[in-house]
Amino acid sequence: MGKANSGVLRRGQVSAEMIILIAALSVVVLVLAKQMYSTATTGAQKLNATADYVFGQVDKTLGKTEKKDTNESCSKDAECKSGSCNTWSGTCE
């Protein structure tokens, strides 16, 4: 009878050890996932900033600029978001 009881206790200990091991591994996985997410977020922000800079430089090189809003100074229709520059006042309509 003593052996049957020790076998049950042993199974209980193995289960408890497995639960502790699974919990520890879960914590490690969660920490690594959080770190990877943080790294990916930072990398995406830097990539977006770099892409914006590069495209801005390309636009400058090609002579393309952002369209201007109403009442901003202009010299031709193509400079205005509305597509209409009042050349008399020199502002976008």
Wavefront OBJ file of the C-alpha trace (Angstrom):
o trace
v 0.000 0.000 0.000
v 2.853 2.370 0.668
v 3.970 2.165 -2.938
v 0.548 3.063 -4.312
v 0.437 6.207 -2.178
v 3.975 7.248 -3.109
v 3.099 6.776 -6.797
v 0.125 9.105 -6.462
v 2.238 11.704 -4.683
v 4.904 11.418 -7.303
v 2.399 11.982 -10.074
v 1.123 15.025 -8.189
v 4.664 16.373 -7.872
v 5.370 15.856 -11.550
v 2.160 17.693 -12.426
v 3.054 20.571 -10.120
v 6.552 20.718 -11.605
v 5.109 20.695 -15.109
v 2.726 23.516 -14.216
v 5.599 25.572 -12.808
v 7.707 24.862 -15.902
v 4.851 25.796 -18.250
v 4.225 29.004 -16.274
v 7.917 29.940 -16.426
v 8.072 29.254 -20.166
v 4.894 31.283 -20.700
v 6.453 34.250 -18.905
v 9.575 33.996 -21.073
v 7.480 33.805 -24.238
v 5.395 36.825 -23.186
v 8.511 38.885 -22.386
v 10.065 37.999 -25.742
v 6.830 38.765 -27.602
v 6.563 42.158 -25.907
v 10.179 42.969 -26.768
v 9.676 41.921 -30.403
v 6.519 44.040 -30.650
v 8.352 47.044 -29.204
v 11.250 46.569 -31.612
v 8.894 46.202 -34.578
v 6.973 49.348 -33.603
v 10.166 51.384 -33.264
v 11.479 50.022 -36.552
v 8.235 50.860 -38.351
v 8.334 54.439 -37.043
v 11.931 54.888 -38.176
v 11.143 53.355 -41.556
v 8.193 55.719 -42.045
v 10.304 58.735 -41.096
v 13.059 57.687 -43.483
v 10.582 57.020 -46.309
v 8.964 60.426 -45.773
v 12.366 62.100 -45.906
v 13.410 60.217 -49.052
v 10.146 60.941 -50.869
v 10.409 64.590 -49.816
v 13.887 64.759 -51.320
v 12.649 63.116 -54.513
v 9.806 65.631 -54.730
v 12.264 68.493 -54.230
v 14.528 67.098 -56.929
v 11.656 66.725 -59.368
v 10.317 70.164 -58.489
v 7.124 68.836 -56.967
v 5.893 70.584 -53.860
v 2.811 70.354 -51.721
v -0.229 72.151 -53.022
v -1.120 75.371 -51.238
v -4.341 76.103 -49.340
v -6.791 78.926 -49.949
v -5.306 82.417 -49.434
v -1.710 81.200 -49.593
v 0.555 82.964 -52.064
v 0.889 81.481 -55.545
v 1.946 82.367 -59.043
v 0.136 79.711 -61.086
v -2.885 77.392 -60.855
v -0.787 74.232 -60.451
v 0.479 75.438 -57.049
v -3.010 75.472 -55.471
v -5.019 72.564 -54.059
v -8.103 74.111 -55.656
v -6.281 74.340 -58.979
v -7.049 78.036 -59.167
v -4.569 80.843 -58.482
v -5.824 84.425 -58.524
v -2.859 86.018 -60.297
v -4.138 89.509 -59.546
v -3.985 88.976 -55.734
v -1.336 86.248 -55.951
v -3.271 83.844 -53.705
v -4.944 80.487 -54.094
v -8.723 80.552 -54.334
l 1 2 3 4 5 6 7 8 9 10 11 12 13 14 15 16 17 18 19 20 21 22 23 24 25 26 27 28 29 30 31 32 33 34 35 36 37 38 39 40 41 42 43 44 45 46 47 48 49 50 51 52 53 54 55 56 57 58 59 60 61 62 63 64 65 66 67 68 69 70 71 72 73 74 75 76 77 78 79 80 81 82 83 84 85 86 87 88 89 90 91 92 93
